Amino acid sequence: MELRPILSAMRRNKVGAILITVQMAITLAILCNGLFIIQQRVAASQRPSGMEETQLFAMSNGWVGDPPDLAARQSADMAALRSLPGVVDAYTTNSYPLSDGGSTQGCKLKPDEAESSTLCATYFADEHGLETLGLKLIAGRNFTPADVVEKGAHDMTPPNAVIITRQLADKLFPGKSALGESIYVESTQHRTPIVGIVDTLHVPWTGMSGWGSTFFYNSIIEPFRYTTQYSHYVVRAKPGQLAAVMQAAQKKLFEVNRARVLEKVRTMTEVRAEAYRDDRGLAVILGVVCAALLAVTAFGIVGLTSYWVTQRRRQIGIRRALGATRSTIMRYFQTENLFIAATSAVLGVALAIALNLWMVNSFEMARLHLSYALAGAVVVLLLGQLAVLWPALRAASVPPALATRSV
């Protein structure tokens, strides 16, 4: 089909053609970046934590008053929890993965370095920590009772040893084994040997913008028994017994000592859901916005094409009287829309890339993959063809006899 009649008709209706082109281009730009952000959020919410999440729960324990025997009380709590049927192991800590609360330290390879080599999330655990969390030790050893010391809230005692993640080991000691090497934690400047390496351990936070995606596994474990007025108890249950153990654990702790407050009693599955709630919410909102934009654009195409059909009914009738078939008329309007959609796709891809570059500079987002822009262009082209189908069918149904009628 020749493009000259189509271009001539569009010049006579250039305002409508320009409006629908701009609308489709803006829709494409938003669609590409929206889908890319959704994919990033979904991928982030599926990051492994390194723990046996389906068997774990955590609870925050706060002592009433200011008891002087915190170490003895905590020791009694841990003994009671570990004695429960269905419990694999338990330990106390300052923080745990995905909890959205904890502390960080700068890690150095030399004590006189002006700046830290990297920033690390710090967890406290005794010799029961790895077994409780279900962490996979890929090199070295676990802490021994000789490594573990008591640590209060304001105690600056340096650790005797540390266990770090594989990702942090690769970052600090690229190309060689980190086992047996030493690091200097920023708060103490104390030389601390690395005695073990675990495969994966997520930091407590999920949205650390500006620190880089690799920060999420910059975790170190220090051999401390965290004896403070407020700490977290992490318990691992045997498969299939998590709910029963959660109830039994709370009851048991109150039997040991009622002068406490237990809060945030959650399974790690619930902890993950809470940690990524905002990401899921944003993904849903962006999905609704993208769907709404596509719907509005489709209705715009239908409305504009229907208007053009109404304006050209007599011309269509003349063409039908001269021998044009229904399929010829339909192809005319589909080709016309394809030309508009193709122009919109080119402008939309350029606008999508420009919008992404602005977000990269303003919000430190990842760069848009070209595949998303191309996929968005295909969606816009298909949307245009589907939206124009009904007006094209109306145009094809115009009878040839209309050509003999007066306007």
C-alpha positions as CSV (number, residue, x, y, z in Angstrom):
1,M,0.0,0.0,0.0
2,E,1.3,3.5,-0.9
3,L,2.2,5.8,2.0
4,R,1.4,9.0,0.1
5,P,-2.4,8.9,0.7
6,I,-1.8,8.0,4.4
7,L,0.7,10.9,4.8
8,S,-1.6,13.3,3.0
9,A,-4.5,12.3,5.3
10,M,-2.3,12.7,8.4
11,R,-1.2,16.2,7.3
12,R,-4.9,17.2,7.2
13,N,-5.3,15.9,10.8
14,K,-1.8,16.7,12.0
15,V,-2.9,17.9,15.5
16,G,-4.5,14.6,16.3
17,A,-1.6,12.6,14.9
18,I,0.9,14.6,16.9
19,L,-1.1,14.2,20.1
20,I,-1.4,10.5,19.8
21,T,2.3,10.2,18.9
22,V,3.4,12.1,21.9
23,Q,1.0,10.2,24.2
24,M,2.4,6.8,22.9
25,A,6.0,8.0,23.3
26,I,5.4,9.1,26.9
27,T,3.7,5.9,27.6
28,L,6.6,3.9,26.2
29,A,9.1,5.9,28.2
30,I,7.2,5.4,31.5
31,L,6.5,1.7,30.6
32,C,10.1,0.8,30.0
33,N,11.4,2.4,33.2
34,G,8.5,1.2,35.2
35,L,9.0,-2.4,34.2
36,F,12.7,-2.1,34.8
37,I,12.2,-0.8,38.3
38,I,9.6,-3.5,39.0
39,Q,12.1,-6.2,37.9
40,Q,14.8,-4.7,40.1
41,R,12.5,-4.6,43.1
42,V,11.4,-8.2,42.6
43,A,14.9,-9.4,42.1
44,A,16.0,-7.5,45.3
45,S,13.2,-9.1,47.3
46,Q,14.5,-12.5,46.3
47,R,18.1,-12.0,47.4
48,P,19.1,-15.0,49.5
49,S,19.9,-14.2,53.2
50,G,22.1,-17.3,53.8
51,M,19.8,-18.5,56.6
52,E,17.4,-21.4,56.9
53,E,14.5,-18.9,56.9
54,T,11.7,-21.5,57.0
55,Q,13.0,-22.9,60.3
56,L,13.9,-19.7,62.1
57,F,12.1,-17.2,64.3
58,A,13.4,-14.2,66.3
59,M,12.1,-12.3,69.3
60,S,13.4,-9.2,71.1
61,N,13.8,-9.6,74.9
62,G,13.8,-6.6,77.2
63,W,14.4,-6.9,80.9
64,V,12.3,-4.9,83.3
65,G,14.3,-2.6,85.6
66,D,18.1,-2.7,85.7
67,P,19.1,-6.2,86.8
68,P,22.7,-6.7,87.7
69,D,22.8,-10.4,86.7
70,L,22.2,-10.0,83.0
71,A,24.8,-12.7,82.0
72,A,23.2,-15.3,84.4
73,R,19.7,-14.5,83.2
74,Q,20.6,-14.8,79.5
75,S,22.5,-18.0,80.1
76,A,19.4,-19.4,81.8
77,D,17.3,-18.3,78.9
78,M,19.5,-19.9,76.3
79,A,19.6,-23.2,78.3
80,A,15.8,-23.2,78.6
81,L,15.3,-22.6,74.8
82,R,17.8,-25.2,73.8
83,S,16.2,-27.8,76.0
84,L,12.8,-27.4,74.3
85,P,11.6,-30.3,72.2
86,G,11.8,-29.3,68.5
87,V,14.6,-26.8,69.0
88,V,17.8,-27.3,67.0
89,D,19.7,-24.4,68.6
90,A,19.4,-20.8,69.8
91,Y,21.7,-17.8,70.5
92,T,21.5,-14.2,71.4
93,T,22.6,-11.3,69.3
94,N,22.6,-7.6,68.6
95,S,21.0,-8.0,65.2
96,Y,20.0,-10.5,62.5
97,P,19.6,-10.4,58.7
98,L,16.7,-8.3,57.3
99,S,15.8,-6.9,60.7
100,D,16.4,-3.3,59.6
101,G,18.5,-2.6,62.7
102,G,22.1,-3.1,63.6
103,S,25.5,-1.5,63.4
104,T,28.3,-1.0,60.8
105,Q,32.0,-0.7,61.1
106,G,34.7,0.2,58.7
107,C,37.1,-2.7,57.9
108,K,40.8,-2.0,57.2
109,L,43.6,-4.2,56.1
110,K,46.2,-2.0,57.8
111,P,45.8,0.0,61.0
112,D,47.2,3.2,59.6
113,E,44.9,3.4,56.6
114,A,43.3,6.8,56.3
115,E,40.0,5.4,55.1
116,S,38.3,2.0,55.6
117,S,38.6,-0.5,52.8
118,T,34.9,-1.2,53.0
119,L,31.9,-0.8,55.3
120,C,30.6,-4.0,57.1
121,A,27.5,-4.9,59.1
122,T,28.5,-6.5,62.4
123,Y,26.7,-9.4,64.1
124,F,27.5,-10.8,67.5
125,A,27.2,-14.6,68.0
126,D,28.6,-17.3,70.2
127,E,29.5,-20.9,69.1
128,H,25.8,-21.6,68.5
129,G,25.3,-18.8,66.0
130,L,26.2,-20.6,62.8
131,E,24.2,-23.7,63.7
132,T,21.2,-21.7,64.6
133,L,21.1,-19.6,61.4
134,G,22.0,-22.6,59.3
135,L,25.0,-20.8,57.7
136,K,27.2,-22.8,55.3
137,L,30.8,-22.6,56.5
138,I,32.9,-22.9,53.3
139,A,36.4,-22.4,54.9
140,G,37.9,-22.4,58.3
141,R,36.1,-23.1,61.6
142,N,33.3,-22.0,63.8
143,F,33.9,-20.1,67.0
144,T,34.9,-22.1,70.1
145,P,33.9,-21.4,73.7
146,A,37.4,-20.0,74.2
147,D,36.8,-17.4,71.5
148,V,33.5,-16.1,73.0
149,V,33.4,-13.3,75.6
150,E,30.7,-11.3,77.2
151,K,29.9,-8.0,75.7
152,G,27.8,-5.2,77.2
153,A,26.1,-2.3,75.4
154,H,29.0,0.1,75.8
155,D,31.8,-2.5,76.0
156,M,34.7,-1.8,73.6
157,T,36.4,-5.1,74.0
158,P,37.9,-6.1,70.6
159,P,37.0,-9.5,69.2
160,N,39.4,-12.4,69.4
161,A,38.4,-13.6,65.9
162,V,35.9,-13.0,63.1
163,I,34.0,-15.0,60.6
164,I,33.2,-13.1,57.3
165,T,31.2,-13.8,54.2
166,R,32.6,-15.1,50.9
167,Q,31.7,-11.9,49.2
168,L,33.5,-9.7,51.7
169,A,36.5,-12.0,51.6
170,D,36.7,-11.6,47.8
171,K,36.4,-7.9,48.2
172,L,39.1,-7.5,50.8
173,F,41.5,-10.1,49.5
174,P,40.9,-10.4,45.8
175,G,42.7,-13.4,44.1
176,K,43.8,-15.1,47.4
177,S,42.3,-16.8,50.4
178,A,41.2,-14.6,53.2
179,L,41.4,-17.5,55.8
180,G,44.2,-16.7,58.3
181,E,44.4,-13.1,57.2
182,S,43.6,-10.3,59.6
183,I,41.5,-7.1,59.5
184,Y,41.3,-4.0,61.6
185,V,37.8,-2.9,62.7
186,E,37.4,0.8,62.7
187,S,36.1,1.1,66.2
188,T,39.1,-0.6,68.0
189,Q,42.0,-0.6,65.5
190,H,42.7,-4.1,66.8
191,R,44.2,-6.8,64.6
192,T,41.6,-9.5,64.3
193,P,42.3,-12.8,62.5
194,I,39.7,-14.3,60.1
195,V,39.1,-17.9,61.3
196,G,36.1,-18.8,59.1
197,I,34.3,-17.9,55.9
198,V,30.5,-18.4,55.4
199,D,29.0,-18.6,52.0
200,T,26.3,-15.9,52.4
201,L,25.0,-13.7,55.1
202,H,22.8,-10.7,54.3
203,V,23.2,-7.4,56.2
204,P,20.2,-6.2,58.4
205,W,19.1,-3.6,55.8
206,T,17.5,-4.0,52.4
207,G,17.6,-0.5,51.0
208,M,21.1,1.0,51.4
209,S,21.0,3.4,48.5
210,G,24.4,4.8,47.6
211,W,26.5,2.0,49.2
212,G,26.4,-0.3,46.2
213,S,24.7,-3.6,45.5
214,T,27.6,-5.6,46.9
215,F,27.2,-4.1,50.3
216,F,24.3,-6.4,51.1
217,Y,26.7,-9.2,51.8
218,N,29.4,-7.2,53.7
219,S,28.8,-9.1,56.9
220,I,31.2,-10.0,59.8
221,I,30.4,-12.1,62.8
222,E,32.2,-11.4,66.1
223,P,32.4,-13.9,69.0
224,F,30.4,-12.1,71.6
225,R,27.7,-13.2,73.9
226,Y,25.6,-10.0,73.8
227,T,24.5,-9.5,77.5
228,T,22.5,-6.3,77.6
229,Q,19.1,-5.2,78.9
230,Y,17.7,-5.5,75.4
231,S,18.8,-8.1,72.9
232,H,17.5,-10.4,70.2
233,Y,17.0,-14.2,70.7
234,V,17.1,-16.3,67.5
235,V,15.8,-19.8,67.6
236,R,15.9,-22.6,65.0
237,A,13.2,-25.2,65.0
238,K,13.2,-28.6,63.5
239,P,11.3,-28.9,60.1
240,G,7.6,-28.7,60.5
241,Q,7.7,-27.6,64.2
242,L,8.2,-23.8,63.9
243,A,4.7,-22.7,65.1
244,A,4.7,-25.0,68.1
245,V,8.2,-24.0,69.1
246,M,7.4,-20.3,68.9
247,Q,4.5,-20.7,71.4
248,A,6.5,-23.0,73.6
249,A,9.5,-20.7,73.6
250,Q,7.6,-17.7,74.9
251,K,5.9,-19.7,77.6
252,K,9.2,-21.2,78.7
253,L,10.9,-17.9,79.0
254,F,8.2,-16.4,81.2
255,E,8.4,-19.5,83.3
256,V,12.1,-18.9,83.8
257,N,11.7,-15.2,84.6
258,R,8.6,-13.0,84.2
259,A,10.4,-9.7,84.6
260,R,10.7,-9.3,80.9
261,V,9.0,-7.9,77.8
262,L,9.0,-10.1,74.6
263,E,8.2,-8.3,71.4
264,K,8.7,-8.6,67.7
265,V,8.2,-12.4,67.8
266,R,8.4,-13.2,64.1
267,T,9.3,-15.9,61.8
268,M,12.1,-15.1,59.4
269,T,9.5,-15.5,56.6
270,E,7.6,-12.7,58.2
271,V,10.8,-10.7,58.7
272,R,11.5,-11.0,55.0
273,A,8.0,-9.9,54.1
274,E,8.2,-6.9,56.3
275,A,11.7,-6.0,55.0
276,Y,10.5,-5.9,51.4
277,R,7.1,-4.5,52.0
278,D,7.9,-1.2,50.4
279,D,9.5,-2.9,47.4
280,R,6.4,-4.9,46.8
281,G,4.2,-1.9,47.3
282,L,6.2,0.1,44.8
283,A,6.1,-2.8,42.3
284,V,2.3,-3.0,42.6
285,I,1.9,0.8,42.2
286,L,4.1,0.9,39.2
287,G,2.3,-2.0,37.7
288,V,-1.1,-0.3,38.1
289,V,0.3,2.9,36.6
290,C,1.7,1.1,33.6
291,A,-1.6,-0.7,33.0
292,A,-3.5,2.5,33.4
293,L,-1.2,4.3,30.9
294,L,-1.6,1.5,28.4
295,A,-5.4,1.6,28.8
296,V,-5.6,5.4,28.4
297,T,-3.3,5.2,25.3
298,A,-5.4,2.4,23.8
299,F,-8.6,4.4,24.3
300,G,-6.9,7.4,22.8
301,I,-6.0,5.5,19.7
302,V,-9.6,4.1,19.5
303,G,-11.1,7.5,19.9
304,L,-8.9,9.3,17.4
305,T,-9.2,6.5,14.8
306,S,-13.0,6.4,15.2
307,Y,-13.1,10.2,14.7
308,W,-11.1,9.8,11.5
309,V,-13.4,7.0,10.3
310,T,-16.4,9.3,10.9
311,Q,-14.8,12.1,9.0
312,R,-13.8,9.9,6.1
313,R,-17.0,7.9,5.7
314,R,-17.8,9.3,2.3
315,Q,-14.2,8.9,1.1
316,I,-14.3,5.3,2.3
317,G,-17.6,4.8,0.4
318,I,-16.0,6.1,-2.8
319,R,-13.1,3.8,-2.4
320,R,-15.4,0.9,-1.8
321,A,-17.4,1.8,-4.9
322,L,-14.2,1.9,-6.9
323,G,-13.5,-1.7,-5.9
324,A,-11.6,-1.5,-2.6
325,T,-12.2,-4.6,-0.5
326,R,-12.9,-4.7,3.2
327,S,-9.4,-6.0,3.9
328,T,-7.9,-3.1,1.9
329,I,-9.7,-0.5,4.0
330,M,-8.6,-2.3,7.2
331,R,-5.0,-2.4,6.0
332,Y,-5.2,1.3,5.3
333,F,-6.1,2.2,8.9
334,Q,-3.7,-0.4,10.4
335,T,-0.8,0.9,8.2
336,E,-1.7,4.5,9.2
337,N,-1.6,3.5,12.9
338,L,1.6,1.5,12.4
339,F,3.3,4.5,11.0
340,I,2.3,6.6,14.0
341,A,3.2,3.9,16.4
342,A,6.6,3.4,14.8
343,T,7.4,7.1,15.1
344,S,6.2,7.0,18.7
345,A,8.5,4.0,19.4
346,V,11.6,5.8,18.1
347,L,10.8,8.9,20.2
348,G,9.7,6.8,23.2
349,V,12.9,4.8,23.3
350,A,15.0,8.0,23.2
351,L,12.8,9.5,25.9
352,A,13.0,6.3,28.0
353,I,16.8,6.3,27.9
354,A,16.9,10.0,28.7
355,L,14.5,9.5,31.7
356,N,16.6,6.6,32.9
357,L,19.9,8.6,32.7
358,W,18.2,11.4,34.8
359,M,17.1,8.8,37.4
360,V,20.6,7.3,37.4
361,N,22.2,10.7,38.2
362,S,19.5,11.7,40.6
363,F,18.6,8.5,42.5
364,E,21.6,6.3,41.8
365,M,19.5,3.7,40.0
366,A,20.9,1.1,37.6
367,R,21.1,1.8,33.9
368,L,18.2,0.7,31.8
369,H,18.9,-2.4,29.7
370,L,18.2,-1.8,26.1
371,S,16.1,-5.0,26.0
372,Y,13.5,-3.2,28.1
373,A,13.3,-0.3,25.6
374,L,13.0,-2.7,22.7
375,A,10.3,-4.8,24.5
376,G,8.4,-1.6,25.3
377,A,8.5,-0.6,21.7
378,V,7.1,-3.9,20.6
379,V,4.3,-3.5,23.2
380,V,3.4,-0.1,21.9
381,L,3.3,-1.3,18.3
382,L,1.1,-4.3,19.2
383,L,-1.1,-2.0,21.4
384,G,-1.6,0.3,18.5
385,Q,-2.6,-2.5,16.1
386,L,-5.0,-4.0,18.6
387,A,-6.5,-0.6,19.5
388,V,-7.1,0.3,15.9
389,L,-8.8,-3.0,15.0
390,W,-12.3,-2.0,16.1
391,P,-12.3,1.4,14.2
392,A,-10.8,-0.3,11.2
393,L,-13.6,-2.9,11.2
394,R,-16.1,0.0,11.3
395,A,-14.4,1.6,8.4
396,A,-14.5,-1.7,6.4
397,S,-18.2,-2.0,7.0
398,V,-19.0,1.3,5.3
399,P,-21.2,0.4,2.2
400,P,-20.2,1.5,-1.3
401,A,-23.6,3.1,-1.7
402,L,-22.5,5.9,0.7
403,A,-20.5,7.4,-2.1
404,T,-23.8,8.4,-3.9
405,R,-25.2,10.2,-0.9
406,S,-24.7,13.9,-0.3
407,V,-22.7,15.0,2.7
